[in-house]
Amino acid sequence: MWAGITGGTALPSGTVDAVVVGAGPAGWTAALYLARAGAAPLVLAGTTPGGRLMDTGPVENFPGFPEGIDGPELMARMREQAERAGATVVTLDADEIRYATGDPSARDAVHEIVTDEGTVRTRAVVLATGSAPRRLGLPGEAELGGGRGIAYCAVCEAPLFKGRDVAVVGGGDTAMEWVLALAGHARRVRLLHRGERFRATPVLLERVRSLDNVEIGAGRVVRRLLRGRDGKLAGLGVEETATGDATDLTVQGLFVAIGHTPRTRLADGFLTLTPTGHLHATGPGGATELPGVFVAGDVADARYRQAVTAAGAGCAAALETTRYLEGVHA
């Protein structure tokens, strides 16, 4: 739900100062700051706006909401604030961006963004396209998200599972950090990893192994998701990779920590990627090697991936975009 806010698909004529591509915390914050600076930004929110928080239940670690706030409601409020400040929102996907290449200090570059409803020309672009969590690909996985048992961020949702049995799928550092976060709230945490050896750093793995309420299951793969009568997650069907034996585990929460895929398609071939596949910033505020192109949020963040850090990155990108535009009009 967008709290009664609707978006159109009409694109402005002429050249606009700035276009924000993306509708998560980074995108809305960038739009807010750009609008308050008088840049009248256009937000290409996409046909499914809101980013990963649209699949998140109560968010209890975003400043200003001591009682917590549902992810979709937080996105609706951020959007409303950006629109009230003067941002224009259209519910269109950016299909392609024709970047003006050359000297990044150039002040006359104009980029073209192609959508289903036409092409918009802009002096500056903030790419805040976010990332997508890798999913298990099991039937029913999508339906069990959004507070119904399956989550992709333990830092965000661990307190919601106080006193319950949960499982974490993954074998890297993120999985270990999530187990540590969950162990302080859940009654029992089961760590499931398809391999016999974990990729995590030894110090994190040892911390996990030292916890009394953590059960480590190497060589185990989740094959089925079990629902209760209330439609929420009630258990997992797990297979032993060595023997093929199947076991049902009773859990009320499943945290999938098998990585994220940054949404970099719009920058393919134009912007440098980091070793982790994220967009690389060459300067402050997410500045890139292209004139007037800035990156913000999870598409450029391989480490934190939190709503509040994405919002901060959106703020920084907007401030640097504003300075760039001031040079355009000088």
N, C-alpha and C positions, 0 to 999 in steps of 0.2 A: 504494500500500500504506500501511496505517495501522499498521504494526508490531504487528499483533495487537490493536489497540484497536478496539473496536466501539462504536457509539452507538445508543441506543434512540430511540423516538419518544414515550415517555410524558411528558406534560406535568404539572408539579406543580399541585396544587390551591391555592386561595388566592392571595394576592398575594406575589410575590417582591420582593426588594430591587432586583435589577438583571438585565437581560437584555442579552447581547452578541449582536448580529446580525452574523455574519460569522466566517469561519474562516481568515483569513490571519494574517500576523504581528501586525497591529494587534489583531485580535480575540482571539487567544490570549494576547497580553501583557496586554490589558485584563482578560481572565478570570483570569489568574494573579494580578495585583495585587488585584483585587476579592476573590478567594477568600482570599488571605492577609490581607486586611483584615476578614474575617469576613462578607462580604456574600453568600456562597453564590450566586454568579451562575449563571444559566442561559445556555448558549451555544446559539443556534440556528445550527448549523453548516451547514445546507443539505444538500441531497441530493448535491451534488458539492463537498464541503468542501476547503479548502486554498488557495483563491485562485490567483493567477497562478503561484506557485511550484510548483504541481502540474504545470505544463507546462515546468518549467525543469530542466535537467540539473544538473551540479555547480555549486554556489554557493561561490565562493572569496573573497567579500568580506564574509561575515557573521562578526563577531568571535567568537573562541573555537573556530574550526575551521580550524587552519592547513593541513590537508590538503584542505580543502574538504568539502562535504557536499551530497548530492543534495537538490534542492528538496523532493520528497515526504518524504524522511526528516527534513529540518529541520522540516517542518510536523507530522509525527508526533511528534517529540520535544517540540515546543512544546505540542501538545495533551496529551500524556502528563503534562507538568509541570503544566499548568493543572488537569487532572483530579486529579492527586495532591494538589494544594493545596486541592481542595474544589469545583471547578467541576463542574457537571452539563452534559453535552453531549447534545443530541438532534439527530438527522440530519433535521431538518425545515426547510423554507423558510418564511420569513416572507412571507405573501401580502399582508398589509395591516397597517398600524399605525393604530390609532385614538388619536390623540394627545390628551392633556389640554392644551388651550390656555389662555392667560391669562398672568398675571405670571410671568416666568421665575424670580423669587425665591420663588414660592410653594412651600410644603413639603408640601402634601397632594395633589399631582397623582398620578393613577394612569393609566397608559397600558395599552391593550389591544393585544396582538399576535395576529393571526389566522393560524393554520396549518391544514393539511389535517386535523390530528388534534384541533383545538380551539383555544381562545383562552386565552392566558396574560396575567395582569394583573401589572404591574410598576411600581415607583416610579421606576425610572431605566432609560434605554435608551442603550446605546453602539452607534451605527451605524458599523460597520467593514466595509461591504459591498464596498469595493475598486473596482477599475475593470477594464474589459476592453479589451485592445489591439484596435485595428481591424485586421482581417485582409484579405488580398487577395481572399479568396473563391474561391480556385482549387481544383480537385479535388486531393485528397491533402495539402492544407495542414495539416490537423489531425494526420494520421498522421506528418508529418515534424517535428512539434514534439518537445519533451521530449528534447533531445540528439541528434536525428536529422537536424539540419541547419538547421531554421528556428527562429529565436529572435526575441524581442520586447524584448530588453534587452541591448545591447552592453556596457554597463558591467558587467553580471553575467557575461557569457559570452565576452568578447573573448579572454582568455588561452587558451581551449580551442581556438582556431583559429590557433595559432602556426604560421607557415610555410605556411598554406593560402591558397587563393583564395576570397574571399568577396564578397558584394554587399550593398549597403544600398539599400533602396527608400524614397524620401522626398525632400522638398525644403525642409524647414524646419530650424530650429535643432537639433532633436533628431537629425535625420539627419546633420547636420554634426558634431555632438558624437560621434555613434557612429562616423563615419568616422575622426575623430581618434583615438578610443580603439582602433579596430581596426587602424589603420595601424601602430601600434607592435608588433603581433603577427603580423598576416597577411602573406603574401608579396605579395598584390595585393588591392586593394579597388576594386570597381566601384560607383560611385554612380549609381543609376538613378532618373530622375524623369520623370514623364509630361509635364510642362510644359517649355516652352523656357526659362523663367526660374525661378530659385529664390526661395523665400520667406524664406530664411535671412538673418540679418543679414550685411552685407558683410564684417565682420571675420572671422566664422567661415568664410564662403565662401572668402575669400582664403587662410586657413590651409589649407583643404582643397586648394585649387588649387596650393599651394606644395609639396605632398608628391609625391615621385617615384613612390611605389608606388600612387597613386590615379588611377583612370581615371574621368572624369566623362562620363556619358551622359545629356544632356538629351533630351527628346522620345522616351523609350523606356519601354515598358510591358511588364511581365512577363505573359506569357500562359499559360505552361506550366511545371510543375515536373517535372524529370527525375530519376528514381531510378536508383541503381546496383544492382548485384546484391546488395549487402548491405542493401538497403532504405532506405539513407540518401540524402540529397540529393546529386545528382551534377552537376546543371546546371539552366539556365533557358532557356526559350524566350522570346525577347524580340522585340518588334515595334517598328519605327520608326514613330512616329505620323504623320510627314509623308508617308512613302512606302508604308507597309504592309509593307515588307520584313521578313522574319523571320530571326533569327539565334539559334543556340544558343550559350550561354556555359557554360564549365566552371567550376563553383564548388562548394565543399563546405559553404558556409554562406550563409544568406540572412537578413538582419536587416531586419525590417519596421518602419519608423519613420513610420507614417502617422497616428499619434495614438492616444489612448486615450479611451474613453468611461466616465466615472464612473457607477457603478451607484447612481443617485439615486432610482429609482422609488418607493421606500418613503417618501420625503420630499416627493414632488411635491405642491405646493400648500400645504405646511406650513412648510418651511424655505427660507431665502433661498439662491439660487445665486449663485456668483461669475460674472464675465464668461466664464470658461472652462467653465462648467457644473458646477463642483464645489460641494459643500455648503460653506456659509459659516459659519465659527465666529465668534461674537460676543464670546467671552471666552476666558480661559485654558483649556487642556486640552480644547479643542474644544467648549466650551459654546456652546449655540445660544439662539435667542430663545424656545424652548419649555422649560418647567420640567422639569429632570431628563433632558434629551436632549442627548447629547454625540456628537461625530463624531470619527473617527480614521482615519488611513491614507490610502490612495490616493483614496478617495471625496472627500476634502477637500484633497488635495495635487496641485496642478497642476505642481509644479516638480521634486521629487526622485524620488518613486515608487521608493524603494529599500526592501528588506526591513527594514534596520536603522532607517531613519527612520520606517517604519510602526510598528515595534515601540516606538520611543520615543514616538510619538504615542499608541499604545495605553496605555502606561504613564501618560502625562500625563492622558489621559481617565479612566483608572481612579482616579487620585489625586483628580481634581476630582469624580468621581462619588461617591467615598467621603466627601468633605467635604459634598457635597450631602445624602447619606443621613444623615450625622451630624446635620444640621439637621432632617431628617425625624423622626428618633427623639428629638430633644431635648425 
